[in-house]
Amino acid sequence: MKDYYAARAKEYDNIYLKPERQEDLREIEAWLPLKYADRSIIEIAAGTGYWTQFLVPVVKNLVALDAAGETFQVARSRLARDADRVQWVIADAYDIPQPATPYDAAFAGFWFSHVPMARQREFLTGLRSVLKFGATVVLLDNLYVEGSSTPISDFDSEGNTYQVRSLSDGSQHRVLKNFPTETHMHELVKDIGLNPVFKRWQYFWAFEFTLA
Ligand SMILES: C[S@@+](CC[C@H](N)C(=O)[O-])C[C@H]1O[C@@H](n2cnc3c(N)ncnc32)[C@H](O)[C@@H]1O
């Protein structure tokens, strides 16, 4: 995964150019920052900073974490002067560095779909350990939409689904990409999340909860 995204860093943002997704994206770009006004936030798997650019103007401070440092080069140039307001951390989302003061919010865009079923609780437990009680968590991700999404190529015995993706250098990569249901997400956080809300657009979903 990390190596795939390191190789894809320069062409990653093409995903945000799909014409049919523009209306949803404009809505989410307006909706998401409202969750983080004046918060101290950690953004997991921030990548090329597409969502970081909308969060930075409203937050108190933002730590952007990603395992592939290559993606931060794109993010820094996208954010220009705002890049200096972000603390860029190269780290593993399953081993989030402990902050001096816990964060009061977290965001992960298009990350959770890459977490294997068997590691979803591990990821959420690790995330919880760096957040304050009452912290806001939003996970944003893709709905599977026939004709727009990359087709699912296969699945494994744990229930993970995979896609075969091509990069512009001709290389092909089998990438784990899950499309969890609303019920699955509610079940997953039932003992750690208060007021969980699953929101849908045409191409995307967001799952929001407050840390219990
Ligand atoms: C689909 S991209 C999402 C990027 C960004 N959040 C966005 O929405 O545009 C997934 C990101 O996860 C990062 N990643 C992969 N494995 C990781 C890991 N174990 N820990 C942290 N980040 C990881 C990749 O480098 C990539 O930037």
The ligand as an ORCA input file, in Angstrom:
! r2SCAN-3c Opt
* xyz 0 1
  C      -6.212      6.827     -0.817
  S      -4.858      7.723     -0.201
  C      -5.707      9.027      0.663
  C      -4.948     10.316      0.703
  C      -5.718     11.513      1.241
  N      -6.221     11.265      2.566
  C      -6.866     11.889      0.330
  O      -8.030     11.695      0.747
  O      -6.647     12.406     -0.757
  C      -4.275      6.711      1.081
  C      -3.050      7.226      1.794
  O      -2.699      6.290      2.808
  C      -1.293      6.303      2.935
  N      -0.890      5.093      3.647
  C      -0.790      3.820      3.178
  N      -0.458      2.973      4.159
  C      -0.315      3.726      5.284
  C       0.002      3.447      6.638
  N       0.245      2.188      7.040
  N       0.049      4.462      7.514
  C      -0.194      5.741      7.125
  N      -0.513      6.071      5.859
  C      -0.579      5.083      4.953
  C      -0.801      6.397      1.514
  O       0.542      6.839      1.447
  C      -1.812      7.393      0.930
  O      -1.346      8.711      1.022
*
